[in-house]
């Protein structure tokens, strides 16, 4: 083989190697994109669940304060006063 043929052969091998690596990288990229989408979906699902749990917690906390638990007496009084003020405002608006 002549020197040019050796260079061409070497270049062909290197191009084949680069094409193989490119194919492998594309495959890995596709796989990673799929995993990312799965993780995003799971994250969205968990965030939604967290919001529901927080809402449930707030509801239970309010219910406990209405029941007059010892821990939340001050909170209960403030909420009741707030509700009474709102009711008074509504009554005054209706009577006008």
C-alpha positions in Angstrom: 0.0 0.0 0.0 1.1 3.4 -0.7 1.4 6.2 1.8 -1.8 7.8 0.5 -3.7 4.6 0.7 -2.6 4.1 4.3 -3.7 7.7 5.2 -7.1 7.1 3.5 -7.5 3.8 5.3 -6.6 5.4 8.6 -9.0 8.2 8.0 -11.8 5.7 7.2 -11.2 3.8 10.4 -11.3 7.1 12.4 -14.5 8.2 10.7 -16.1 4.8 11.4 -15.0 5.1 15.0 -16.5 8.7 15.3 -19.7 7.5 13.6 -20.0 4.7 16.1 -19.5 7.0 19.0 -22.0 9.5 17.5 -24.6 6.7 17.3 -23.9 5.6 20.8 -24.2 9.2 22.1 -27.5 9.7 20.3 -28.8 6.5 21.8 -27.7 7.6 25.3 -29.2 11.0 24.7 -32.5 9.5 23.8 -32.4 7.3 26.8 -31.6 10.2 29.1 -34.3 12.3 27.6 -36.8 9.6 28.3 -35.6 9.2 31.9 -35.8 13.0 32.4 -39.4 13.0 31.2 -40.2 10.2 33.6 -38.5 12.0 36.5 -40.4 15.3 35.6 -43.7 13.4 35.6 -42.9 11.8 38.9 -41.8 15.2 40.3 -45.1 16.8 39.1 -47.1 14.0 40.7 -45.2 14.4 44.0 -45.7 18.2 44.0 -49.4 17.7 43.4 -49.6 15.2 46.2 -47.6 17.5 48.5 -50.1 20.3 47.8 -53.0 18.0 48.6 -51.4 16.9 51.9 -50.7 20.5 52.8 -54.3 21.4 52.2 -55.4 18.5 54.3 -53.0 19.5 57.0 -54.3 23.1 57.0 -57.9 21.8 57.1 -57.2 19.5 60.1 -55.3 22.3 61.8 -58.3 24.6 61.4 -60.7 21.9 62.6 -58.6 21.3 65.7 -58.5 25.0 66.4 -62.3 25.1 66.1 -62.6 22.2 68.5 -60.6 24.3 70.9 -57.5 22.2 71.4 -55.2 23.5 74.1 -52.3 24.2 71.7 -54.3 26.4 69.4 -56.6 28.4 71.8 -55.0 31.8 70.8 -55.3 30.9 67.1 -58.9 29.8 67.7 -59.8 33.1 69.3 -58.2 35.1 66.5 -60.1 33.1 63.9 -63.4 33.4 65.6 -62.9 37.1 66.0 -62.0 37.4 62.4 -65.1 35.5 61.4 -67.3 37.6 63.7 -65.9 40.8 62.1 -66.6 39.4 58.6 -70.2 38.6 59.6 -70.7 42.0 61.1 -69.4 43.6 57.9 -71.8 41.5 55.8 -74.7 42.4 58.1 -73.9 46.1 57.9 -73.6 46.0 54.1 -77.0 44.2 53.9 -78.7 46.7 56.2 -77.5 49.7 54.2 
